[in-house]
Amino acid sequence: MCQLLGMNSRLPASLTLSFTGFAQRGGCTDHHADGWGIAFFESEAATPDVPGKGVRYFVDREGASTSPIANMLRTYPIKSHNVVAHVRKATVGAISLENCHPFVRELWGRYWVFAHNGDLKDYKPSLHGNFRPVGNTDSELAFCWLLQELSKSHAGVPSVDELTRTLSELVPQIAKHGTFNFLLSNGQALWAHASTKLYYVLRQHPFTEVHLKDDDVSVDLADLNGPQDRLAIVVTEPLTTNEDWVAMAPGELQVFVEGAIAECSKSGCTPGCHFVKACSSASTNMAATSNPL
């Protein structure tokens, strides 16, 4: 199956280190060589500490370990609050550019990006809105249905809290058809759902040295980050050998905001609703790191 990589950060951060190891799984240390992609939200130059609406988006049908575009991105200074990346092992749909994840659509004046790992059996939802698949994967079909149902569920632009509760009701309707591990972001938050296998790690001060699992690289994050840096990394398989990666439970839906797990702010929520309004502080106005995380 495919592999997923996501990042949610308090301050715009570089994903160079994690992407370097992750890209090796696209045909080098693993067999996911049927295409890859990455989408990251970039903040405006005038407000670098505010999550941006604009998305820089790359996909390639070549394996990530040999792709010239992926090689360029290993040195490109990706600085973002939210990143979604994917390396593909084709199971449904041809090896083609339109079938490469993540997929991107607009809803409520914001871009949404989505990547999926797994197979959905006998999944034939009715699509009657503005969201239609371009390729022929079950993944893009599920994404279009999710956005269709989200748009039907809210008359106006919903909060992250409201979106999480709606997703907790919609996601099981897809997951009953098979394996539905996914990452979803609109630039404000990162949602992660596990059917079978998904891990996350939270990095914050005090930072330590990390060792990549897929490449012979070690980096002391304490030399590269300040006390205000904080981020969450979500991945199909742990990227490092010496960090405490947390395995998500089957059926678990998590939402990450400002580099931390968000907990539900209202009582009586359905299981899987994990959001609390992120607290603000003067630290969010400090200069962001440009160093690899």
NULUMBA-541912 format. One record per atom (N, C-alpha, C, O, CB): x, y, z; residue in three letters. Coordinates in steps of 0.02 Angstrom, whole numbers, plus 50000, padded with zeros to 5 digits. Atoms other than C-alpha are relative to their C-alpha. Glycine has a CB too. Example, Ala and Ser with C-alpha at 12.3 -4.5 7.8 and 13.67 -1.06 7.14 Angstrom:
NULUMBA-541912
500454994150000ALA
506154977550390ALA
500455006050000ALA
500975005950033ALA
499505000150062ALA
499584994149997SER
506844994750357SER
499615005550037SER
499865011050045SER
500205002349929SER
end
This chain:
NULUMBA-541912
500424994050000MET
500005000050000MET
500445006350000MET
501055005850004MET
499525000050061MET
499654993750003CYS
500485018449993CYS
500255002150069CYS
500114998850119CYS
499545005549971CYS
499774997349936GLN
501335028650128GLN
499865007550002GLN
499895011049952GLN
500764998750010GLN
500204993149988LEU
500855045350203LEU
500515003650044LEU
500855000650085LEU
499315000250033LEU
499604995749957LEU
501815059850280LEU
499655006750007LEU
499465009849957LEU
500725001049971LEU
500314993649987GLY
501055075150361GLY
500375003850054GLY
500695000950097GLY
499274999250019GLY
499714995749948MET
501665089850463MET
499525005650017MET
499215008649973MET
500685002949977MET
500364994249976ASN
500775102750568ASN
500455003650050ASN
500715000550096ASN
499314998150033ASN
499514996349960SER
501815116550648SER
499725006550027SER
499305009749996SER
500625001449958SER
500194993649971ARG
501585131250764ARG
500275005849959ARG
499915010749947ARG
500265000650073ARG
499684995050042LEU
502805141550660LEU
500194996849933LEU
500284990749930LEU
500635002950035LEU
499805003050064PRO
503255139350476PRO
500674996450007PRO
501174999350028PRO
500065005549946PRO
499415004149990ALA
504515125250477ALA
500194996549935ALA
499784995749890ALA
499884994850055ALA
499765003850057SER
505575115950351SER
499904992650012SER
499984990150068SER
500755001549986SER
500115007249996LEU
505185097750314LEU
500584996249967LEU
500504990349950LEU
499334998049967LEU
499465003050038THR
506875094250233THR
500224993350027THR
500294988549989THR
500595004749999THR
499755006249970LEU
507465080950355LEU
499504994349991LEU
499684988949967LEU
500155001050074LEU
500505005350004SER
505835071050361SER
499874998049928SER
499804992149913SER
499355002350032SER
500135001750070PHE
505555072250173PHE
500584996149970PHE
500474991849927PHE
499875006449961PHE
499425003750025THR
507325066050140THR
499934992550014THR
500044988449969THR
500655002650031THR
500105007049984GLY
506975049850232GLY
499394997149967GLY
499414991449943GLY
499954999250074GLY
500635002450028PHE
505185048350169PHE
500074998449926PHE
499804993449902PHE
499455005250012PHE
499935000950072ALA
505685050149986ALA
500364993549982ALA
500254990749928ALA
500375005849969ALA
499645006250013GLN
506825034950000GLN
499524994049997GLN
499694988849968GLN
500534998850054GLN
500495005450002ARG
505265024350024ARG
499664999449932ARG
499314994549919ARG
499485001050053ARG
500285000150066GLY
504745028549847GLY
500434996349950GLY
500604998949898GLY
499885007049976GLY
499645004150046GLY
505725014449768GLY
500704998050022GLY
501024994049988GLY
500045003349937GLY
499335001749976CYS
507345013449869CYS
499964995350061CYS
500124989450055CYS
500405006450018CYS
500065004249941THR
507035007050046THR
499324996550004THR
499214992350047THR
500105004250063THR
500655003450004ASP
505255001850001ASP
499775000149928ASP
500105003149885ASP
499475003550047ASP
500205001350069HIS
504264997449845HIS
499465004849976HIS
499115003349927HIS
499754993049993HIS
500534995450019HIS
503105012649833HIS
500265004749945HIS
500405010549957HIS
499765004250062HIS
499674996450055ALA
503745018249663ALA
499535001949943ALA
499755003249887ALA
500564995849972ALA
500494998650052ASP
502125021749568ASP
499755007250001ASP
499185008649983ASP
499404995350008ASP
500174992949998GLY
502145040549591GLY
500045002750071GLY
500064999050119GLY
499305001149973GLY
499964996849934TRP
502245053049733TRP
499755007249992TRP
499655009649937TRP
500744999850028TRP
500214993050002GLY
501695070449779GLY
500075003350068GLY
500124999950119GLY
499285000549977GLY
499974996149938ILE
501795084249908ILE
499645006649989ILE
499695009649936ILE
500755001150022ILE
500334993550002ALA
500745099549946ALA
500145003550066ALA
500075000550120ALA
499234999349988ALA
499884996349937PHE
501195113050072PHE
499745007149993PHE
499825010449942PHE
500745000150017PHE
500294993349997PHE
500335129050123PHE
500555005050018PHE
500905004250067PHE
499425000250052PHE
499494994949988GLU
501445144350113GLU
499685006450025GLU
499185008749997GLU
500425001349937GLU
500254993749973SER
501155160050217SER
500205005849955SER
500695005349917SER
500255001150072SER
499814993950035GLU
501175177350142GLU
500625003050031GLU
500735002450091GLU
499425005049999GLU
499384997149975ALA
502815186650157ALA
499875005250054ALA
500275006050100ALA
500395003249942ALA
500164994749951ALA
501965200750255ALA
499784997150067ALA
499855000450119ALA
499465004649973ALA
500245003149938THR
501235188550384THR
500264992850004THR
499864988149999THR
499225000250003THR
499725006750004PRO
502435173650392PRO
499784995350056PRO
499834989250049PRO
500745000550001PRO
500205004349944ASP
501775167450560ASP
499274998049998ASP
499034994550043ASP
500155003550065ASP
500715001750008VAL
499975165950500VAL
499944994649947VAL
500204995649892VAL
499575006349982VAL
500095005250051PRO
499485149750410PRO
499715002849936PRO
499215006449937PRO
499554994350026PRO
500214997150064GLY
499305153950226GLY
499474995849964GLY
499374989949980GLY
500595000849956GLY
500505003450041LYS
497945149550101LYS
500314997049937LYS
500054992249909LYS
499445004849981LYS
499705002350062GLY
499115147149954GLY
500364993350008GLY
500664992050059GLY
500495005149975GLY
499705006749999VAL
499725129549910VAL
500524999449945VAL
500395001149887VAL
499454994649991VAL
499505002050049ARG
501335124549824ARG
499944992449994ARG
499954988950044ARG
500745002350021ARG
500245006850012TYR
500985107749745TYR
500424996749946TYR
500494999349891TYR
499265000149980TYR
499595003850047PHE
502095094749660PHE
499764992749999PHE
499654989750052PHE
500755000450019PHE
500135007150008VAL
501625077549592VAL
500434997449942VAL
500615001149897VAL
499244998649987VAL
499595003250052ASP
502615065249485ASP
499834992649998ASP
499774989450050ASP
500765001250013ASP
500155007250005ARG
502225047949417ARG
500624995750008ARG
500574989650011ARG
499674998549934ARG
499385003749988GLU
504055043049439GLU
500094998950075GLU
499825002750115GLU
500615003849971GLU
499885001349930GLY
504635035449604GLY
500375005750034GLY
500805008850004GLY
500394993650008GLY
499714994349965ALA
505125048149736ALA
500754999450010ALA
501105004450013ALA
499665000850067ALA
499285000949988SER
506855040449764SER
500425001949940SER
501025003349948SER
500144992950020SER
499634998450061THR
507355043949583THR
499755006249964THR
500055008449915THR
499984994149953THR
500314994250033SER
506245058749538SER
500445006250005SER
500645008150060SER
499325001450030SER
499634993749997PRO
507215074649490PRO
499645005350040PRO
499965009550072PRO
500145002549930PRO
500384995049961ILE
505805084849566ILE
500084998850074ILE
500185003550113ILE
499254999849980ILE
499895001749929ALA
505965075649732ALA
500705001850022ALA
500805004350077ALA
499874992550013ALA
499314998249984ASN
507845078149726ASN
500065007550011ASN
500425009750056ASN
500474997649944ASN
499994992849991MET
507575096749704MET
499695002050067MET
499945006650101MET
499625003449943MET
500344998249938LEU
506385097249853LEU
500404998250062LEU
500275001050115LEU
499324996750002LEU
499595001649942ARG
507665089249967ARG
500445005950022ARG
500655006350079ARG
500454994049986ARG
499614994149984THR
508615105649959THR
499595006549997THR
499835011950014THR
500595000649953THR
500434994250005TYR
507145117349930TYR
499765001950071TYR
499554997650109TYR
499394998649954TYR
500194998049931PRO
506745127650087PRO
499245000250009PRO
498945005650013PRO
500295006950016PRO
500715000449986ILE
504965121450115ILE
499875002750070ILE
500125000050119ILE
499734992749993ILE
500174997249935LYS
504285132350255LYS
499245000750003LYS
498945004549966LYS
500355007050012LYS
500725000450000SER
502505128750303SER
499744998350069SER
500094995650111SER
499774994849950SER
500365002249940HIS
501245126550443HIS
499704993049990HIS
499624989350038HIS
499455005050018HIS
500335006350014ASN
500445111550356ASN
500264997049935ASN
500285000449883ASN
499245001049997ASN
499745003550058VAL
501155098650236VAL
499664993149996VAL
499564989950047VAL
500784999350004VAL
500255006850012VAL
500405082850159VAL
500394997149942VAL
500425000049888VAL
499225000149984VAL
499615003350052ALA
501495070750060ALA
499804992749995ALA
499504989950042ALA
500765000650014ALA
500245006850014HIS
501215053449984HIS
500474996649951HIS
500694999749902HIS
499285000249972HIS
499675004250050VAL
502185039549897VAL
499534994249985VAL
499234991350030VAL
500714997550025VAL
500555004350023ARG
501105027849795ARG
500234993049980ARG
500734992249945ARG
499645003249943ARG
499985006850026LYS
500985009149771LYS
499314998849970LYS
498834997850006LYS
500174994750056LYS
500645000150034ALA
499615007849640ALA
499624993550013ALA
499874988150001ALA
500105001049925ALA
500455005749992THR
498164996349685THR
499355001249962THR
499084996649932THR
499854998650075THR
500594998150038VAL
496675005649611VAL
500185006049957VAL
500405011149984VAL
499395001750047VAL
499834994550045GLY
496945016649458GLY
500694999149969GLY
501144996249999GLY
499975006550037GLY
499385000750038ALA
498315017449328ALA
500565004250030ALA
500445008750070ALA
499905001949927ALA
499424996049981ILE
500075024049357ILE
500015006149955ILE
500285005849899ILE
500684996049996ILE
500074994050040SER
499735041649294SER
500015006150045SER
499905005650106SER
499354999849958SER
499934993849961LEU
499935059649348LEU
499355001850036LEU
499375004150093LEU
500205005749954LEU
500634998149969GLU
498085062249382GLU
499824995650059GLU
499384997350099GLU
499444999849949GLU
500145004449944ASN
498095047649504ASN
500505000850058ASN
500464997250107ASN
500014992949977ASN
499514998849946CYS
499555054249609CYS
499695004350055CYS
499365009350041CYS
500635003449971CYS
500224996249942HIS
499145060449783HIS
500565005050018HIS
501135004149997HIS
499834995250062HIS
500664998149975PRO
498885072449866PRO
499575003349946PRO
499835005749895PRO
500075004750060PRO
500484996750043PHE
497325078949781PHE
499835006850030PHE
499835007650091PHE
499374995649990PHE
500124993149978VAL
496875097349790VAL
499335002449972VAL
499195001649913VAL
500575004749978VAL
500634997050020ARG
495155105749785ARG
499895006450041ARG
500215007550092ARG
499414995050009ARG
500194993949964GLU
494395122449838GLU
499324999150032GLU
498864996450001GLU
499995006149953GLU
500644999949965LEU
493005123949967LEU
500005005950048LEU
500475006750087LEU
499874993350037LEU
500074994249956TRP
492405139750058TRP
500595004849993TRP
500795007950042TRP
499934997850072TRP
499474995150011GLY
493795150049980GLY
500674997850028GLY
501125002050037GLY
499825006450030GLY
499365002749977ARG
495185138650044ARG
500174993749961ARG
499724990049941ARG
499994998550077ARG
499805006450030TYR
496205124849964TYR
499994994650053TYR
500154995750112TYR
500715000749969TYR
499985006049959TRP
496015107450037TRP
500454994949965TRP
500424994149904TRP
499294997250012TRP
499575005250028VAL
497315093750013VAL
499874993550038VAL
499734993550098VAL
500765002050004VAL
500205006549973PHE
497035075150041PHE
500454994649971PHE
500594994649911PHE
499264998649985PHE
499635005950022ALA
498065059150032ALA
499764994050039ALA
499604994550098ALA
500775001050008ALA
500325006049972HIS
497485041450066HIS
500464993949991HIS
500804993349941HIS
499324998649967HIS
499655006450003ASN
498285024650104ASN
499484994650014ASN
499164994650067ASN
500594999750051ASN
500475005549989GLY
497215009050082GLY
499594998649938GLY
499665001949886GLY
499555001650058GLY
500465002050054ASP
495905000749972ASP
499295000350026ASP
499154998150081ASP
500184992949973ASP
500714999749984LEU
494035003949972LEU
499634995349952LEU
499694996049891LEU
499735007349996LEU
500345005050040LYS
492944989549910LYS
499265001949991LYS
498935004150038LYS
500054993050033LYS
500714998650015ASP
491254992049825ASP
499805007050023ASP
499255008050050ASP
499544994750032ASP
500144993149979TYR
491355010649859TYR
499775004049939TYR
500175005749895TYR
500635003350032TYR
500294996550057LYS
490185019649739LYS
499535005550024LYS
498925004950016LYS
499624995149953LYS
500444994749973PRO
489545035649821PRO
499695004149944PRO
499955004349888PRO
500405004650047PRO
500344995750047SER
488345047149733SER
500315007050004SER
500315010150056SER
499245000350014SER
499724993250003LEU
489195063249678LEU
499535004349959LEU
499405002949900LEU
500714999949969LEU
500484995850035HIS
487985077049632HIS
500165007550009HIS
499765011849991HIS
499304998650026HIS
499814993149990GLY
488925092849679GLY
500545002249952GLY
500574999949895GLY
500235001050071GLY
499484997150042ASN
490415102449613ASN
500664996050002ASN
501144997849968ASN
500135007050021ASN
499385003749991PHE
491715089549664PHE
499984993449961PHE
499574989049975PHE
500134998650076PHE
499975005950043ARG
492165076549533ARG
500734997749994ARG
501185001849991ARG
499705001549930ARG
499315002450009PRO
493695065249518PRO
500255001149930PRO
499875000749881PRO
500044992650018PRO
499674999350065VAL
494915068549377VAL
500304993349980VAL
500264991349922VAL
500555005450003VAL
499725006650012GLY
495795051649393GLY
499504994650015GLY
498894995850017GLY
500634999050041GLY
500455005749988ASN
495095034449430ASN
500194996050062ASN
500154989950062ASN
499994995449940ASN
499835003349938THR
495665030749608THR
499415000350049THR
499005005050047THR
500625003050032THR
500494999749946ASP
494545026349755ASP
500155005750048ASP
499705008450080ASP
499994993350038ASP
499794994649954SER
495545039349853SER
499705006749979SER
499415010250021SER
500765000450001SER
500274993650023GLU
495045054249746GLU
499245000150004GLU
498945005250018GLU
500235001549929GLU
500725000649994LEU
493255048049743LEU
499775001450072LEU
499295005050083LEU
499764993049978LEU
500174998849930ALA
493215047749934ALA
500105007250019ALA
499695010050056ALA
500434995550045ALA
499864992949986PHE
493975065149942PHE
499435004449973PHE
499195008850008PHE
500675002249969PHE
500544996050029CYS
492655072249825CYS
499354999250040CYS
498995004050051CYS
499884997949927CYS
500605001049960TRP
491265064249927TRP
500045003650067TRP
499555006550090TRP
499874992550011TRP
499914996549936LEU
491975071050090LEU
499875007449993LEU
499515010450034LEU
500704998850028LEU
500094992850009LEU
492035088750023LEU
499275001649982LEU
499005006650005LEU
500465002749945LEU
500714999050016GLN
490295087049949GLN
499575000050063GLN
499155004350072GLN
499764994549952GLN
500405000549939GLU
489585081550117GLU
500165005450050GLU
499725007750087GLU
500104993150031GLU
499824994449956LEU
490555094650214LEU
499635006349978LEU
499365010050020LEU
500755001250000LEU
500334994050025SER
489845108250102SER
499254999850012SER
498945005050023SER
500145001049926SER
500715000749986LYS
488085101350127LYS
499845000950074LYS
499285002750092LYS
499754993349975LYS
500135000149928SER
488285100650316SER
500055006850033SER
499845007750090SER
500494995450033SER
499894993549969HIS
488725118950345HIS
499785005549953HIS
499995005949895HIS
500755000950018HIS
500254994550041ALA
487815134350283ALA
500535005349989ALA
500555008549936ALA
499395003050034ALA
499464995150005GLY
489315145450317GLY
500674996750011GLY
500724990650015GLY
499915005750050GLY
499335002649990VAL
491175143550342VAL
500054997450072VAL
500005001450119VAL
500545005449986VAL
499985002849932PRO
491365131750492PRO
500685000950033PRO
501185002249999PRO
499834992649998PRO
499384999949962SER
492675132250628SER
500344993249994SER
500044988449971SER
499885001950074SER
499655006349998VAL
493995118750645VAL
499644995150046VAL
499594989250031VAL
500745000950022VAL
500385004149952ASP
492995112350794ASP
499404996849965ASP
499304990749971ASP
499765004350059ASP
500595002650034GLU
491415110550689GLU
500194995149945GLU
499864990049935GLU
499595005749970GLU
499785004550053LEU
492365102650545LEU
500204993150028LEU
500054988049998LEU
500605003149962LEU
499795006349970THR
493105089550660THR
499414995750019THR
499414989750009THR
500445001350061THR
500595003849980ARG
491405084450728ARG
499634997249938ARG
499384991649940ARG
499535004350041ARG
500325002450061THR
490685083250552THR
500404994349969THR
500114989349947THR
499925005749949THR
499585005350028LEU
492165072850492LEU
499934993650041LEU
499944988150013LEU
500735002249999LEU
500075006049958SER
491955061050641SER
499364996249984SER
499314990349999SER
500005002050074SER
500615003350021GLU
490205057350573GLU
500054997249929GLU
499764992049913GLU
499425004850004GLU
499955002050071LEU
490685056050388LEU
500504994449989LEU
500384989949949LEU
500185006049958LEU
499455004650014VAL
492305046150397VAL
499804992750008VAL
499984988649966VAL
500585001650045VAL
500195007149993PRO
491545029850465PRO
499594997449941PRO
499604991449927PRO
499614998950064PRO
500405002250058GLN
490375029450314GLN
500444997849942GLN
500234993749901GLN
499545005749977GLN
499535002250051ILE
491905027650202ILE
500424994250026ILE
500534989349990ILE
500475005949979ILE
499555005049971ALA
492985017350320ALA
499694993050001ALA
500064988150003ALA
500205002050070ALA
500315006649998LYS
491705003250323LYS
500114996249935LYS
499994990249931LYS
499255000750012LYS
499875003350064HIS
492194999650142HIS
500714997349994HIS
500884994249944HIS
499885004949943HIS
499335002750003GLY
493994995350184GLY
500505004150040GLY
500325007150091GLY
500234999649928GLY
499464996549964THR
495645003150237THR
499995007349980THR
500035009049921THR
500694996849984THR
500084992850013PHE
495505021950254PHE
500455004150047PHE
500215007950089PHE
499265002150009PHE
499524995649967ASN
497095029550325ASN
500075006249956ASN
500195005749896ASN
500694996450011ASN
499944994050042PHE
497145047650269PHE
500265006050039PHE
500255006150101PHE
499325001749969PHE
499814993449975LEU
497835065150295LEU
499615005249961LEU
499525004649901LEU
500785001249993LEU
500414994850030LEU
496795080650262LEU
500195006750032LEU
500275007150093LEU
499244998650009LEU
499854993449973SER
497215099150280SER
499695005449958SER
499645004849897SER
500765001050006SER
500234994050035ASN
496465115950236ASN
500465005950015ASN
500275011750003ASN
499285001650020ASN
499534994749982GLY
497985125850296GLY
499925002550071GLY
500375005750097GLY
499925005649953GLY
500124997949931GLN
497215128950467GLN
500174994450049GLN
500364995850106GLN
499285002150009GLN
499915005849956ALA
497395111350539ALA
500194994149956ALA
500144994349895ALA
499364998550042ALA
499865006350033LEU
497945093750495LEU
499594994650033LEU
499674993350093LEU
500764998350002LEU
500405005649975TRP
496695079450514TRP
500334993549979TRP
500564992949922TRP
499275000449976TRP
499715006650014ALA
497335061550523ALA
499524994650024ALA
499294994950081ALA
500714999250033ALA
500445005549981HIS
496285045850523HIS
500364993449986HIS
500674992549934HIS
499335000249961HIS
499685006550006ALA
496925028150551ALA
499484994549996ALA
499034994050038ALA
500474998850059ALA
500385006250002SER
496095012150494SER
500444994350023SER
500224989950061SER
499744998749929SER
499555005549983THR
497615001050511THR
500665002550030THR
500845000550085THR
500154995949938THR
499334998249977LYS
499285009850529LYS
500145007449986LYS
500155009649929LYS
500524995749965LYS
499814993050005LEU
499735027950564LEU
500325001950067LEU
500075000150120LEU
499385004749984LEU
499634998149940TYR
500995035350687TYR
500105007650000TYR
500115010849948TYR
500684996350003TYR
499824992949995TYR
501365052750752TYR
500525001050055TYR
500574997050102TYR
499375004550012TYR
499534998049949VAL
502725061150852VAL
499945007650008VAL
499855011249959VAL
500734997949983VAL
500024992949985LEU
502695078250936LEU
500705002450018LEU
501014999650064LEU
499495001650058LEU
499334997449987ARG
504315088150932ARG
499955007150027ARG
499625011449998ARG
500435000049935ARG
499994993449968GLN
504595102951047GLN
500605000450046GLN
500964995550056GLN
499335001350038GLN
499454998949953HIS
505855110251168HIS
499904995750063HIS
499354995550089HIS
500075007550018HIS
499315000250025PRO
506975102351232PRO
500084994949943PRO
499884989249950PRO
500484998350057PRO
499895004350058PHE
507465095151063PHE
500604995450010PHE
501054997050049PHE
500095004249936PHE
499465005049994THR
508595079951045THR
500274998249931THR
500025000749880THR
499754993750036THR
499745002650063GLU
509625071350911GLU
499544994649973GLU
499294990450011GLU
500724997450009GLU
500425005150031VAL
508625060850787VAL
500404996449946VAL
500854999349915VAL
499365003249971VAL
499655004250049HIS
509205046650674HIS
499484997549950HIS
499004994249969HIS
500374994150034HIS
500465002350052LEU
508325043450508LEU
500034992449992LEU
500574989449996LEU
500155003449934LEU
500045007250011LYS
507745025650479LYS
500184998149929LYS
500474992749919LYS
499304997550016LYS
499925001750070ASP
507845026350289ASP
500625002949967ASP
500745001949908ASP
499415002249962ASP
499394997050027ASP
509475035950267ASP
500505000650057ASP
500315001250115ASP
499855006949966ASP
499484999649949ASP
511135036950358ASP
500125007350019ASP
500645010250002ASP
500664996749975ASP
499984992949982VAL
510785054150430VAL
499795000750073VAL
499304997750095VAL
499545004349954VAL
500174998249931SER
510795060650610SER
500045007550006SER
500495010749980SER
500474996550051SER
500024992749991VAL
510335078350660VAL
499815001550072VAL
499344998550099VAL
499505003349951VAL
500184997749933ASP
510335086750830ASP
499535005949993ASP
499755011449978ASP
500645001850042ASP
500504994850009LEU
508725096750826LEU
500095005750050LEU
499845011250038LEU
499314997150006LEU
499884994649951ALA
509275106550980ALA
500445005449972ALA
500405011249994ALA
500314997150063ALA
499574995050031ASP
510565115250872ASP
499645004249948ASP
499895009349925ASP
500604996649968ASP
500344996950056LEU
509265120450745LEU
499355003550018LEU
499085007149977LEU
499864994849948LEU
500664997549982ASN
507705125450841ASN
500015003750066ASN
500415002250111ASN
499504994350002ASN
500074996249939GLY
507195137850973GLY
499464997250045GLY
499114992550026GLY
499855007149984GLY
500495002649951PRO
506095135251127PRO
499275000749978PRO
498834997350004PRO
500095003450066PRO
500704999050022GLN
504535141451035GLN
499804995549942GLN
499214995349924GLN
499905007249980GLN
500175004450055ASP
504645128950893ASP
499644993850026ASP
499824990950077ASP
500634997949961ASP
500385005949981ARG
503375114850903ARG
499634997449938ARG
499335001349901ARG
499495001750057ARG
500355002750057LEU
502695102950773LEU
499834992750010LEU
500114989250053LEU
500425000749937LEU
500205007050001ALA
501845086250742ALA
500164997149932ALA
500045000349880ALA
499244999350016ALA
499885003850061ILE
502415073550613ILE
499564993850002ILE
499554990250051ILE
500764998149993ILE
500445005850005VAL
501175060250555VAL
500244995949940VAL
500354998749886VAL
499245002049993VAL
499715004150054VAL
501765045550449VAL
499744992850006VAL
499544990550059VAL
500775000150003VAL
500235007050000THR
501295027850399THR
500464995650041THR
500234991450080THR
499964997349929THR
499505003749962GLU
502915020650469GLU
500485005150031GLU
500675009949997GLU
500384994849955GLU
499554995249969PRO
504065029650594PRO
500615001549956PRO
500894997149924PRO
500244997350066PRO
499444997750041LEU
505425039850507LEU
500664999650036LEU
501194999450004LEU
499885007049977LEU
499385000049961THR
506695039250648THR
500014993950045THR
499494990850059THR
500065006450042THR
499925006149960THR
507385025350756THR
500035001450075THR
500034996750115THR
500634996449979THR
499894998549930ASN
507565034650921ASN
499505005050029ASN
499665008550076ASN
500695002650009ASN
500524995649973GLU
505945044250948GLU
499404995750021GLU
499314990149997GLU
499785005349948GLU
500595003649975ASP
504355039051039ASP
499405001449956ASP
498985005649971ASP
499865002150073ASP
500574999450045TRP
503145037350895TRP
499384996750031TRP
499434991350060TRP
500164996849931TRP
500635002449971VAL
501335035050949VAL
499584996849945VAL
499445000049894VAL
499615005750035VAL
500425003550049ALA
500295022150855ALA
499275002050012ALA
499015001450067ALA
500084992350006ALA
500704998349995MET
498535028150819MET
499584993649999MET
499764988749965MET
499785004749942MET
500445005949996ALA
497135015950858ALA
499544999749939ALA
499395004949909ALA
499575000350065ALA
500475000650055PRO
495995009050721PRO
499365004150013PRO
499065003550067PRO
499824992649987PRO
500594995849993GLY
494585021350692GLY
500135006750033GLY
499675010750041GLY
499484996550039GLY
499844993749965GLU
495495035650779GLU
500075005749950GLU
500395005149899GLU
500644999250041GLU
499934993850038LEU
495315053250708LEU
500315005250044LEU
500055006850097LEU
499315002449974LEU
499664994849962GLN
496535066350769GLN
500035006349959GLN
500055006149897GLN
500714997750020GLN
499894993650033VAL
496685084750729VAL
500585003550035VAL
500605003850097VAL
499355004450002VAL
499404996649974PHE
498315094250750PHE
499955007449982PHE
499825009249924PHE
500654996849970PHE
500024992850009VAL
498345113050773VAL
500615003050036VAL
500735001550094VAL
499335003150028VAL
499414996849973GLU
499915123550801GLU
500504995050029GLU
500814996350080GLU
499805004950055GLU
499505004949981GLY
500995108050816GLY
499824995750059GLY
500264992550088GLY
500625003450014GLY
500215003949942ALA
499975099750953ALA
499344996549986ALA
498984998449940ALA
499935004550063ALA
500655003450006ILE
498525087650972ILE
499475004550030ILE
499555007150085ILE
500014993150036ILE
500554995949975ALA
496905097150991ALA
499484995550032ALA
499314990250006ALA
499695004249943ALA
500525003749965GLU
495595091151114GLU
499345003749992GLU
499325009849984GLU
500184999050075GLU
500664997150011CYS
493735093951098CYS
499825005050054CYS
499945003850114CYS
499474994549997CYS
500164994749953SER
493125110051179SER
499284999750024SER
499075003750066SER
500135006749969SER
500705000349981LYS
491315104651197LYS
499834993150026LYS
500114988150003LYS
499545001749940LYS
500205006449971SER
490495091051299SER
499524996549953SER
499184999649912SER
499695000950070SER
500485003850039GLY
489505077051220GLY
500204998649929GLY
499774996749889GLY
499365003550000GLY
499785001250069CYS
490565075451063CYS
500044992649986CYS
500104988550032CYS
500675003449988CYS
499945006950020THR
490625059450966THR
500714997750009THR
501175001850007THR
499764999049927THR
499315002649995PRO
492145048050990PRO
500395001849938PRO
500145001349882PRO
499994992450011PRO
499584998150056GLY
493575053750883GLY
500035007449989GLY
500425009849947GLY
499764996649938GLY
499984992850008CYS
493235072250901CYS
500525002750049CYS
500425002450110CYS
499305003250013CYS
499444997949957HIS
494865079650967HIS
500205007149982HIS
500645008049940HIS
500604995149992HIS
499814993250016PHE
494945098550963PHE
499865004750058PHE
499335004450088PHE
499645002349938PHE
500104994449954VAL
495165113051081VAL
500315006049967VAL
500815005449932VAL
500314998750071VAL
499754994150033LYS
495435130751025LYS
500725001250023LYS
500875001550082LYS
499565006250015LYS
499294999149984ALA
497305133551014ALA
500115006550037ALA
499865011850017ALA
500434999849936ALA
499874994049961CYS
497915145651144CYS
500505004449964CYS
500955001949931CYS
500264998250071CYS
499544995450033SER
498775161151081SER
500495002650051SER
500365002850110SER
499625005849967SER
499494997049957SER
500355168751150SER
500445004449959SER
500435004149897SER
500414994650037SER
499554995550036ALA
501625181751106ALA
500524996249960ALA
500814998849913ALA
500345004850049ALA
499485003950034SER
502775167851052SER
499844998749927SER
500304997749887SER
500104993450035SER
500185001450070THR
501795165250890THR
500215005849956THR
500185005149894THR
499254998749994THR
499794994450039ASN
502415182350835ASN
500765000149991ASN
501035004749959ASN
499775006450031ASN
499285000250006MET
504245177250847MET
500194997249932MET
499784994049898MET
500314995750056MET
499765002450065ALA
505285173250693ALA
499984992449997ALA
500154989150046ALA
500715002549986ALA
500055007350008ALA
504995155750625ALA
500674997049982ALA
501105000349954ALA
499484998349947ALA
499405003550020THR
506335142850604THR
499984998449926THR
499454997449897THR
500084993650041THR
499955002250068SER
506965138750431SER
500414993649996SER
500644991649943SER
500325005549956SER
499575005849996ASN
507905123450489ASN
499624993549993ASN
499024993350006ASN
500385000050064ASN
500345006350012PRO
507525105350449PRO
499724996950063PRO
500064996550114PRO
500454995249966PRO
500335003749946LEU
506305096250561LEU
499784993449972LEU
499494989450008LEU
499405004050029LEU
end
